[in-house]
Amino acid sequence: MLSENIDAVQKRISEAADRAGRDPSTVKLLAATKAVPVARIREAISYGLKVFGENYVQEARAKIEEVGPGVSWHFIGRLQTNKAKYAVRLFDLIHSLDNEDLAIELNRRAAAVPRIMPVLIEVNLSGEENKGGLAPDALLPFLEKVAVLPNLSVRGLMTMPPFFADPEKARPYFRRLEELEEETQSRKIPNIRLEELSMGMTGDFEVAIEEGATIVRIGTALFGPRR
Ligand SMILES: *Cc1c(COP(=O)(O)O)cnc(C)c1O
């Protein structure tokens, strides 16, 4: 049952925040809805969920139109540069900015709306080639370039560790992202304020919260396995 799953996830979020001495309201629950039909999304909205994450622009476009106003949509997948023009109109936050071409195109398309587009920078801490994200070494130089793009607003960092059956194994990756955020903040790059850490999914969100996550992206624990 969806309502029970939502309650259970919210309880686990609160308990993880408590363990870490954090206020549970500092952790936002994003429902990852790739492959989840609109009827289920509406049901989730009726139970109080407000933030949804999609991985594919085409799929998101249709769903966002059907669902209508009143909720927030984030983009959490890999964004192709040629989809930037749609992304700046559809989403409240893009979690996966990781290259300069995309930054320039998002800035240009956001200026045309016009709007300031909030983004997170995705960092690839494992070096896995099938995943998006910048190498940690590339983060500072990248931020210095993005900082001067007037229609982008960098809000934080995102990461996706490798899959581990034991969530404890993901902890060092979450800790590293938090350290990177601290290190980067201490550089005081003009226009860059990192406040959000988007990390943690069904298998590891409690560990992510213990390590400082402010947004957890959860699909399976809410909606069941994807087919
Ligand atoms: C699908 C997805 C999630 C949610 O994964 P679950 O393991 O089902 O909770 C989170 N983040 C990203 C980027 C995803 O693609």
The ligand as a Tripos MOL2 file, in Angstrom:
@<TRIPOS>MOLECULE
LIG
   15    15     1     0     0
SMALL
NO_CHARGES

@<TRIPOS>ATOM
      1 C1         15.6620    5.5630   -9.9040 C.3       1 LIG1
      2 C2         16.5130    6.5460   -9.1950 C.ar      1 LIG1
      3 C3         16.4210    6.7300   -7.8180 C.ar      1 LIG1
      4 C4         15.5260    5.8980   -6.9290 C.3       1 LIG1
      5 O1         16.0230    4.6020   -6.8280 O.3       1 LIG1
      6 P1         15.3720    3.5240   -5.8270 P.3       1 LIG1
      7 O2         16.4970    2.5890   -5.5620 O.co2     1 LIG1
      8 O3         14.2360    2.8960   -6.5550 O.co2     1 LIG1
      9 O4         14.9400    4.2410   -4.6080 O.co2     1 LIG1
     10 C5         17.2030    7.7170   -7.2440 C.ar      1 LIG1
     11 N1         18.0420    8.4670   -7.9670 N.ar      1 LIG1
     12 C6         18.1870    8.3080   -9.2970 C.ar      1 LIG1
     13 C7         19.1300    9.1780  -10.0320 C.3       1 LIG1
     14 C8         17.4230    7.3410   -9.9450 C.ar      1 LIG1
     15 O5         17.5730    7.1840  -11.2660 O.3       1 LIG1
@<TRIPOS>BOND
     1     1     2 1
     2     2     3 ar
     3     2    14 ar
     4     3     4 1
     5     3    10 ar
     6     4     5 1
     7     5     6 1
     8     6     7 2
     9     6     8 1
    10     6     9 1
    11    10    11 ar
    12    11    12 ar
    13    12    13 1
    14    12    14 ar
    15    14    15 1
@<TRIPOS>SUBSTRUCTURE
     1 LIG1         1 GROUP 0 **** ****
